[in-house]
Amino acid sequence: MDENISRPVSDAEWYFRKDPERERFYEIFFQLCRKYGVRWGKATEKEQAFIEEVTRVTYERDRAVRLGLPLSDVRPSFAS
């Protein structure tokens, strides 16, 4: 067995590792749920689709600004 392979300290380490991008995405998601008064567990499919799409666009625009990427590369809301 190759001893140079990097292994996590425990099997659960990957689960608890924080991903800053994922955290930012969910921060935006929860802000938008509060803003529009959507309770995810009780939301209709239409409400969930709306929040998912608004979160996607908001997150992608936020990420583009942070990374200095053009906003024109972000797919508009509800565009196929």
VENLINUR-V342204 format. One record per run of one state. SS is the DSSP state (alpha for helix, beta for strand, coil for the rest). FROM is the first residue (numbers start at 1). TO is the last residue. Records with the same first field share a line. If there is no record, write none. Layout:
SS = FROM-TO ; FROM-TO
This chain:
coil = 1-12 ; 17-19 ; 37-39 ; 43-44 ; 68-70 ; 74-80
alpha = 13-16 ; 20-36 ; 40-42 ; 45-67 ; 71-73
